[in-house]
Amino acid sequence: MAKRLTKAKADELYARLADIRPDPRTELEYTNPFTLLVAVVLSAQATDKGVNRATEALFKHVDTPAKMLALGEAGLAEHIKTIGLWRNKAKNVIALSQALIDQHDGQVPSVREALEALPGVGRKTANVVLMEVFGEGTIAVDTHVFRVANRTGLADGKTPNEVEAQLMKITPAKYLHGAHHWLILHGRYTCIARRPACPRCVIADLCLYRDKTRVGLPAKKTAKTKKR
């Protein structure tokens, strides 16, 4: 059995994902390039929903590196204590804010090397910023993208960098700007880790995953408790 999809099948796979999500967007909430950068840094080993809850009040008043420095590490920590690794993330956000002021006149740089030189910013974060803010055709590989790419046969890499390189080769140019969002959202809501919803998956017949589930996800139970 083939381990990788052909380019023709990859094209069809993206076409179907694009059909159900014609305007894919990040689920992180932000107001400008700086707040996006901060949100992506905070999202490491955390959910987008969790980050959004933590940054909702923060970004209303703190939306520049100078304002972040004025808030300080302790002040930032109070906002993000509900997020995993918040102590280290608070240090990195303050440090990257200082670096932006010292090295980039307070602006988020558009060059990968400059982004990755910032504290707490790795390749995945840089890819998200380059794609969202500067319109570059990049594919950020997180756990969802890594899983979906390997399961479907778009890639068979053992590391995020290998998967990214393979995705960049097989993804048609016309789908490149949406590829990250389509794959991450598909992994978040359909091709989930423990029990993928294969029966309702629009690309199931193209996917090379051997252990497809035969039944869909159970319906969510109606909550009986009062809203909080």
C-alpha positions as CSV (number, residue, x, y, z in Angstrom):
1,M,0.0,0.0,0.0
2,A,1.3,3.4,-0.9
3,K,2.5,5.6,2.0
4,R,2.1,8.9,0.2
5,L,-0.7,10.5,-1.8
6,T,-0.1,11.4,-5.4
7,K,-0.2,15.1,-6.3
8,A,-3.5,14.6,-8.1
9,K,-5.0,13.1,-4.9
10,A,-3.5,15.8,-2.8
11,D,-5.1,18.4,-5.0
12,E,-8.5,16.7,-4.6
13,L,-8.0,16.5,-0.8
14,Y,-7.3,20.2,-0.5
15,A,-10.2,21.0,-2.8
16,R,-12.6,19.2,-0.5
17,L,-11.3,20.8,2.6
18,A,-11.5,24.2,0.9
19,D,-15.1,23.5,-0.1
20,I,-16.3,23.0,3.5
21,R,-14.1,25.9,4.8
22,P,-13.7,28.4,2.0
23,D,-12.3,31.1,4.2
24,P,-10.1,29.4,6.8
25,R,-8.8,31.6,9.6
26,T,-6.8,31.1,12.8
27,E,-9.0,30.6,15.9
28,L,-6.6,32.8,17.9
29,E,-8.0,36.2,18.5
30,Y,-5.7,39.2,17.9
31,T,-5.8,42.9,16.9
32,N,-2.4,43.5,15.2
33,P,0.9,41.7,14.3
34,F,2.2,42.1,17.9
35,T,-0.8,40.6,19.6
36,L,-0.8,37.7,17.1
37,L,2.8,37.0,17.8
38,V,2.1,37.0,21.6
39,A,-0.9,34.8,21.1
40,V,1.0,32.2,19.1
41,V,3.8,32.1,21.7
42,L,1.2,31.6,24.4
43,S,-0.5,28.8,22.4
44,A,2.4,26.4,22.8
45,Q,1.0,23.3,24.7
46,A,-2.3,25.2,25.2
47,T,-5.6,25.4,23.3
48,D,-6.6,28.4,21.3
49,K,-9.7,28.8,23.3
50,G,-7.7,28.9,26.5
51,V,-5.4,31.5,25.1
52,N,-8.3,33.6,23.9
53,R,-9.9,33.6,27.4
54,A,-6.6,34.7,28.9
55,T,-5.9,37.4,26.3
56,E,-9.4,38.9,25.9
57,A,-8.9,41.5,28.6
58,L,-5.1,41.8,28.1
59,F,-5.2,42.8,24.4
60,K,-7.8,45.5,25.1
61,H,-5.2,47.5,26.8
62,V,-1.8,45.9,26.0
63,D,-1.3,45.8,22.2
64,T,2.3,47.1,21.7
65,P,5.7,46.0,22.9
66,A,6.0,49.2,25.0
67,K,2.7,48.6,26.7
68,M,3.7,45.0,27.4
69,L,7.0,46.2,29.0
70,A,5.0,48.7,31.1
71,L,2.7,45.9,32.3
72,G,5.8,43.9,33.3
73,E,6.3,40.2,33.8
74,A,4.3,40.0,37.1
75,G,1.4,41.9,35.5
76,L,1.4,39.7,32.4
77,A,1.6,36.6,34.6
78,E,-1.7,37.5,36.3
79,H,-3.4,37.4,32.9
80,I,-2.0,34.1,31.7
81,K,-1.9,31.9,34.8
82,T,-4.6,29.7,33.3
83,I,-2.3,28.8,30.4
84,G,0.3,26.0,30.7
85,L,3.9,27.0,31.2
86,W,2.8,30.5,32.0
87,R,5.9,31.5,34.0
88,N,8.3,30.8,31.2
89,K,5.9,32.3,28.6
90,A,5.6,35.5,30.6
91,K,9.4,35.8,30.7
92,N,9.6,35.2,26.9
93,V,6.9,37.7,26.0
94,I,8.5,40.4,28.1
95,A,11.9,39.5,26.5
96,L,10.6,39.5,23.0
97,S,8.9,42.8,23.6
98,Q,12.2,44.3,24.6
99,A,13.9,42.8,21.6
100,L,11.3,44.2,19.3
101,I,11.9,47.7,20.7
102,D,15.7,47.4,20.7
103,Q,16.1,45.7,17.3
104,H,13.0,46.4,15.2
105,D,11.7,49.8,16.3
106,G,8.8,48.1,18.0
107,Q,7.6,46.4,14.9
108,V,7.2,42.6,14.2
109,P,9.8,41.7,11.6
110,S,8.8,40.1,8.3
111,V,12.0,38.0,8.0
112,R,12.1,34.5,9.3
113,E,15.5,34.7,10.8
114,A,14.6,37.8,12.7
115,L,11.5,36.3,14.0
116,E,13.1,33.0,15.1
117,A,15.8,35.1,16.9
118,L,13.1,36.5,19.3
119,P,12.8,34.8,22.7
120,G,10.2,32.0,22.7
121,V,9.7,32.1,18.9
122,G,10.4,28.9,17.0
123,R,9.8,27.8,13.4
124,K,6.1,27.1,14.0
125,T,5.4,30.5,15.5
126,A,7.4,32.2,12.8
127,N,5.5,30.3,10.1
128,V,2.1,31.4,11.5
129,V,3.2,35.1,11.7
130,L,4.6,35.0,8.2
131,M,1.4,33.5,6.8
132,E,-1.1,35.5,8.8
133,V,0.5,38.9,8.8
134,F,2.7,38.9,5.7
135,G,0.9,36.6,3.4
136,E,3.7,34.1,2.8
137,G,2.9,30.6,1.7
138,T,4.1,28.8,4.8
139,I,2.7,25.7,6.6
140,A,3.2,25.7,10.4
141,V,3.3,22.1,11.7
142,D,1.8,21.6,15.1
143,T,0.5,18.3,16.6
144,H,-2.7,18.5,14.6
145,V,-1.0,19.2,11.2
146,F,1.6,16.5,12.0
147,R,-1.0,13.9,12.7
148,V,-3.3,14.7,9.7
149,A,-0.4,14.9,7.3
150,N,0.9,11.5,8.3
151,R,-2.5,9.8,8.6
152,T,-3.8,11.0,5.2
153,G,-0.6,10.3,3.3
154,L,0.2,13.9,2.5
155,A,3.5,13.3,4.3
156,D,5.3,10.5,6.1
157,G,7.9,12.5,8.1
158,K,9.1,11.7,11.5
159,T,9.7,15.3,12.6
160,P,7.8,18.5,12.2
161,N,10.5,19.9,9.9
162,E,10.3,16.8,7.7
163,V,6.6,17.0,7.5
164,E,6.7,20.7,6.7
165,A,9.2,20.1,3.8
166,Q,7.0,17.3,2.4
167,L,3.8,19.4,2.7
168,M,5.5,22.3,0.9
169,K,6.3,20.0,-2.0
170,I,3.0,18.3,-2.4
171,T,0.6,21.2,-1.6
172,P,-0.6,22.9,-4.8
173,A,0.3,26.5,-5.0
174,K,-3.3,27.6,-5.2
175,Y,-4.0,26.0,-1.8
176,L,-0.7,27.0,0.0
177,H,-2.1,30.0,1.9
178,G,-4.9,28.0,3.4
179,A,-3.2,24.6,3.9
180,H,-2.2,25.2,7.5
181,H,-5.7,26.2,8.5
182,W,-7.4,23.4,6.7
183,L,-5.1,20.8,8.2
184,I,-5.2,22.1,11.7
185,L,-9.0,22.5,11.8
186,H,-9.5,19.1,10.2
187,G,-7.3,17.6,12.9
188,R,-9.0,19.6,15.7
189,Y,-12.6,18.7,14.8
190,T,-12.6,15.6,12.6
191,C,-9.3,13.7,12.5
192,I,-8.8,13.8,16.2
193,A,-6.1,11.9,17.9
194,R,-7.9,9.0,19.8
195,R,-11.0,8.5,17.7
196,P,-11.1,10.1,14.3
197,A,-14.6,10.7,12.9
198,C,-13.9,8.9,9.7
199,P,-17.6,8.2,8.7
200,R,-18.3,11.9,8.4
201,C,-14.9,12.9,7.0
202,V,-15.0,14.4,3.5
203,I,-11.6,13.0,2.5
204,A,-12.0,9.5,4.0
205,D,-11.9,7.8,0.6
206,L,-8.6,9.6,-0.3
207,C,-7.0,9.1,3.1
208,L,-4.4,6.3,3.5
209,Y,-5.0,5.8,7.2
210,R,-5.4,2.1,7.8
211,D,-7.3,2.1,11.1
212,K,-10.4,4.1,10.1
213,T,-13.2,4.2,12.6
214,R,-16.5,2.7,11.4
215,V,-18.8,4.8,13.6
216,G,-18.9,8.6,14.1
217,L,-18.3,10.4,17.3
218,P,-21.0,10.1,19.9
219,A,-23.5,13.0,20.1
220,K,-22.7,15.5,22.8
221,K,-24.9,15.2,25.9
222,T,-27.1,18.1,26.7
223,A,-25.8,19.9,29.8
224,K,-28.3,19.9,32.7
225,T,-26.4,22.3,34.8
226,K,-27.0,26.0,34.7
227,K,-24.9,28.3,32.5
228,R,-22.1,30.0,34.2
